[in-house]
Amino acid sequence: MCNTKAGEKTSLIVFACSHMLILLGAVGLSKLFFDFSSNFVSFVLSLILYIVFANLPVFLYVGIRDKSNIFSFFKLREKAIKGILIGLVIGLFISAIFFAVNRFKFSESINIRRDVWLIIGTALVGMLEEIPFRGFYLQKLERHTGFLVANIISSVMFALLHVVMLLGSGGNVTMQLVLLFVISLWFGYIFKRTNSLWAVAIAHAIYNLAIYFL
């Protein structure tokens, strides 16, 4: 039993290191060789990156190595409606706080017709980021380290992905990364309490949209 658990831990560490290196490399190379200035091009490229490099590897790990049901493992099957409703409530509540703090002032650069693909992509990222980081890594790591450590490690991985994304974007990158790390810890807590990836994915999507409108 101990040997089996040790083997699983080793496999997970090797997979995580390989996965993150490939993912970070793919994101970095895409920023070097492709023009993300077009919202539609950015949407398509980002979708490909997230699906192929962030999500597909963890699906294969769960389905082929673990021989587990993907929907069950990622907490997408049970209590889906309840999870979606909880995510909506949490996301709208946090968004209301953000808007109140901002005195209900919206960004002057908002142009929904121009940014339709950006808005769709921003919403989809909620699920596409939650599947690997909360759905896979948080659950897998928790079995070996406990929730607190697993949440910290998966949040560091989440922040690392955004390091590459934020390079060259201007602004205070350090502060943005600290905020992303804290937000990730909060997402992990939501996932733990609700036991539903739908809840945290919906909350994440609404949070992203709120940031756009601010």
Residue pairs with C-beta under 8 A, 6 or more apart in sequence:
5 144
8 143
8 144
9 144
11 65
12 140
12 141
12 144
15 57
15 61
16 137
16 157
19 57
19 58
19 132
20 157
20 160
20 161
22 53
22 57
23 49
23 53
23 54
23 161
24 160
24 161
24 164
26 49
26 52
26 53
27 49
27 53
27 161
27 164
27 165
28 164
30 36
30 45
30 49
31 164
31 165
31 167
31 168
34 41
34 45
35 41
36 42
36 45
39 114
39 115
39 116
39 117
39 118
40 117
42 117
42 118
42 121
43 117
43 118
43 120
43 121
46 121
46 125
47 121
47 124
47 128
50 124
50 125
50 128
50 129
51 128
54 128
54 129
54 131
54 132
54 161
55 128
55 131
55 132
57 132
58 131
58 132
58 135
58 136
58 137
59 70
61 136
62 68
62 70
62 73
62 74
62 136
63 70
66 73
69 77
70 76
71 77
72 78
73 135
73 139
74 131
74 135
74 136
74 197
75 83
75 135
75 191
75 195
75 196
75 197
75 198
76 197
76 198
78 196
79 195
79 196
80 196
80 198
82 196
83 194
83 196
83 197
83 198
83 199
83 202
84 198
84 199
84 202
86 194
86 196
86 199
86 202
87 196
87 198
87 199
87 200
87 201
87 202
87 203
87 205
87 206
88 202
88 206
90 190
90 199
90 202
90 203
91 202
91 203
91 204
91 205
91 206
91 207
91 210
92 206
94 203
94 206
94 207
94 210
95 206
95 207
95 209
95 210
98 210
98 211
98 214
99 210
99 214
102 214
106 213
106 214
107 212
107 213
107 214
110 212
110 213
112 119
115 212
118 212
119 209
119 212
122 205
122 208
122 209
122 212
123 205
123 208
123 209
124 205
125 204
125 205
125 208
126 201
126 202
126 203
126 204
126 205
126 206
126 207
126 208
127 197
127 201
127 204
127 205
129 158
129 161
129 204
130 187
130 191
130 197
130 200
130 201
130 204
131 197
131 201
133 154
133 155
133 157
133 158
133 184
133 187
134 154
134 187
134 188
134 191
134 197
134 200
135 191
135 197
137 150
137 153
137 154
137 157
138 150
138 151
138 154
138 188
138 191
138 192
139 150
140 150
141 149
141 150
141 153
141 154
142 150
144 150
145 153
147 188
147 192
150 188
151 185
151 188
151 189
151 192
152 185
154 184
154 188
155 181
155 184
155 185
155 188
156 181
158 180
158 181
158 184
159 177
159 180
159 181
159 184
162 176
162 177
162 180
163 173
163 177
166 173
166 176
166 177
167 173
183 207
187 200
187 203
187 204
190 199
190 200
190 203
191 197
191 199
191 200
194 200
